[in-house]
Amino acid sequence: MTVIDPAPLGVADPSRPTIVHLSGEIDIFSSAALRRQLMSTLDYSTNLLIVDLSEVSFCDASGLAVLVGIQHRARPMGITVALTAPRPFMSRLLHMTGLDRGLPMVV
């Protein structure tokens, strides 16, 4: 799992969404590191945090839990977490679990 951090110096442009690009596998082995990185991103995120899933090759329940957990942490901070560009398997997974209704999708 790789996270490409959009603002490595902790500076976000408030007029643009914060975008995080994920790649590789999001599973029980990588989910703790992903959670830490996304929590850190919330500290400097704008009011919209977009998680780009276009390069995610696998995601298990622990990966989904990270996405839901980040959304719950972001809301009180006034940050909306949205997903973009999931591969077909990821779209099916989000739909089967009902998370496609709880996590907004952006184009």
N, C-alpha and C positions, 0 to 999 in steps of 0.2 A: 504494500500500500504506500502510495506516495501522495503527499499533499504539496501542491505548488502554492506557496503563500503569496497572496497578491500585494501585501504591504509589509515587507520584511523589516522595515524600520518602524513599524507601528503607526504609520501615518496614512489615514484614509481620506479620500476626497468625498466630503459629505454630499456632493451633488451626483455621485455615481454609486451604484450598488457595490458592495464588497463581493467579489467572486472568488471562490475556492475551487480549484480543479483537483479532483481525486482521480487516481489511477491505480490499477492493480486489484488485488483482492482485499476485501473488507471482511475479516472473519475474526474468530476468537483470538487469534494471534496478533492481529493488528488493531483491533478495536480500541484498546486502552490508549495507544499512542494517538490514534485518530481523535479520540475524545479530548485528550489533552491539547492537541493542536487546534481543534475547533473551539475549545473553551478559550484559548489564548486569542484566537481570532475575534471572538465576541468583544474582547476588551477594546478593540479599535474599529469594530465594524460600523458601517453606516446603518441606517434603519432597515436596509434590505441586505440579507446575506444569501447569496445564491451559491448553491453547491452543485457544481458541474459533475455529472456522473458519466459523461460520455466515454471515459477511459476505464471505468470500473469493469473488471472481468468476472468478478464473483462477489456475492454478498450473502452472509448468513444472518441468523437472528440477532447476533451480537452487533453486527453492522447496522441493522435496522434500529436496534435499541439506541445506538449512538445518535442516529439522526433524530429520533423522537426525543431523546434526552436533551440534545442541543436546542431543539425547538422549545422545550419547556423552560430551559434556562434563558433563552433569548427573549421570550415574550415579556417578562417583567422589565426587561431592559429597553423595551420599545423596538425590538428588532424582529423582523419577520424573516423566517428561514424558508427559502423556496428551493426547489430542485429543478434542474434543467438537464436535458439531453440524456435521459436514461436509455440504455440499450434495451432491446425487446425483452430479454429475460428479466431485467430490473423493473421494467414497466409491469410485467406480469406479476412479479413478486409484490410490488407496491399495491397492485390492484387486488390480489388474493388476500393480502393482509388488511386491506382497507385503508392503508396509509396514503393512498392516492387521494383520499378525501380529506385527510388531516394535514398533509404537507402540500402546500400549493406548488403547482408546476408553472414555470415560465418558459417562454420560447426564446 
